[in-house]
Amino acid sequence: MRKNIQNASSTGYKIIAVDDEEGIVDSLSIFLKRSGYDFTGVTDPMEAIERVKNEHFDLMILDFIMTPIHGDKVVEEIRKFNKELYILLLTGHKNLAPPLETIRKLDIQGYCEKSDKFDQLLLLIESGIKSIEQMNEIKRINEELSKTYEKLERAYLDSIQTLRYTVEAKDPYTRGHSDRVSAFAVVLGKYLGLSETDLRTLEVGGLFHDIGKIGIPDSILLKQAKLTDDEYSEIKNHPSIGAHILCNAAIFQDIIPIVKHHHERYDGKGYPSQLKGEEIPYLARITAVVDTFDAMTSKRTYRNAIPIEDVKAEIEKCSGTQFDPEIAKVFLDILNNHYDEIQKIQEDFPA
């Protein structure tokens, strides 16, 4: 059984909601219609799979506990023929959510608990739509580039700059930060003996590592007071959002590991995937060190820049827990013996 409600002033984005409780589908239809979305509600998960196979939808809201199959099985079937659909999982309780490994494997972009209020869900939907907009734009750019291969490199750089400026318009802190992270990563990469190809990937990945902030609500991104736990959890989505934005463009494939995993920790306590040690892509481990370094040495609204000796002590303290110990060791050597190279970058791109 399904509910179809067309919005007279549709945003143009099609959302399908799947829940075997008809009351939930009815509530979502009213809420999403008022929010301007083209809505399709389905109570049969098997029908939902066929609808996605035969129709275009931009985003799916999916209940986890359903009959005859649970939400993770629905996603598993859909991913066999559709890798792009943005999926948000609803759970009756956190304890009933699928394990993190399953969420990663099936590329589920987010989940939240069911509630009588849909405020949190709307935030996730809005973030998802922003990601979809950027993903569609990148797909369009990629299709155009494929027709003129000889112009690929120039268009590649232009598209990077365009998207970077979009993020910088939202988050003034990103201005300068991404430039410095990019340059620091290249310096560190050279001392690690990386190839020119890897150095180029580090450079572009550093410029682009925070692109996922385009999907974070401005009310959270620009908040000067301390973030709540829920708001911090929302901020932690930006690596996954960034990776999703870039995933369909072949020209961005090399930098996706940096974008997605620059907040992983060597001890496995980072995000979004809780990767540990050498599970974390090597270039992401490099970016993680210099990203944290720049955060500590930059002035923020709530604190001054941390003195360099304290920064070095913190990096050494976190070696082997937050950071790859070998990479941290080389970067500390740069700070101790080649600090002029770091200062030159800070002068070129002031905070």
C-alpha positions, 0 to 999 in steps of 0.5 A: 500500500502506498500514499502519493501526495504531489505538492503544488509548489514542489522543490523538484526533489523527490523523496520516498519514505518506506515504513510499514506503519501507515500512520508514520507514512501519513505523518511524513506525507503531511510534513514533507508536503508542507516542506515543499518536497515531492513525496511518495510513501510506501508501506511495503518494503518489497514494493519500495525496491521496485519503485526505486528500480523503475522511478527516480528518487533523490532521497529515501527515508527508510524504517529499519524494523519492518516486515517482511524484510528489515531496512538493511535488506532493502538497502542491500537490494537497492545498492545492487542497482542504485549506488547514488540514492541518498538514504536516511534510516529511521529507528524506533530506538538507538539500540535497534539501529544496525551495526556501524559496519552495516551502515558503512557497507551499505553507504547509508548516509545517516540515521535518527530515532523516530519522534513525534517531532520531525525537526532533526529529520528535517535537518538531515533531509536538508543536509542530504538535499544540499549534498545531492545538489552538489553531487548533481553539479559535479556529475554535470561537470564530469559529463562535460569534461569527458567530451573534452579530455584535453581540457580536463586538468584546467576544468578540474582545478576550476571545479575545485575552486568553485566548490571551495568558494561555496564552503568558504562563503558559509564558513569564514574559518575555512578561508586560509585553513584549507590553503594552509592544510594543503601546503603543510601536507605537501611539505610533510609529504616531501619529507616523507619521500612521497611521489609527485603524484601523491604530493599532488593528491595531498595538495588537492585533498587538503584544499578540498578536505572540508567540502562536506561542510556545505551540508552542515546547517549554518546555525551549527557551523557558525555558532560561537557558543559551545555546541550541544552533543547533537550539534557536534554529532551533526558537525562530525557528518561533514567527512561523509557528506564530502565523500558523498558529494565527490563520489560520482566524479571520476576526477575526484576519486583519488582525494576521496579517502582524504576527504572522508577519513581525515578525522579518523584516529590511529587508535580507532576512536575517530570518525566517521568509520572508526578505522584504526592504524594502517586501515586509515588511508596513508594520505588521510593520516598525513592530512590529519596531523597537519589539519590538527596542527593548523586548528591549534595554531589558528585563533578562534572566536573562543580562544587564542592560537596555542603557542608552538611549544605547546602544540609540539608537546600535544602532537608528541603526546597524541603520537600513536593514539590520535596520529600515526607515530611515524608521520607525527615524528617526521612532522615534529622534526620539521617543526623543530628543524625546518620551522621556517617552511611552516612559517612561510606558509602561515605568512602566505595564507594568514588566519 
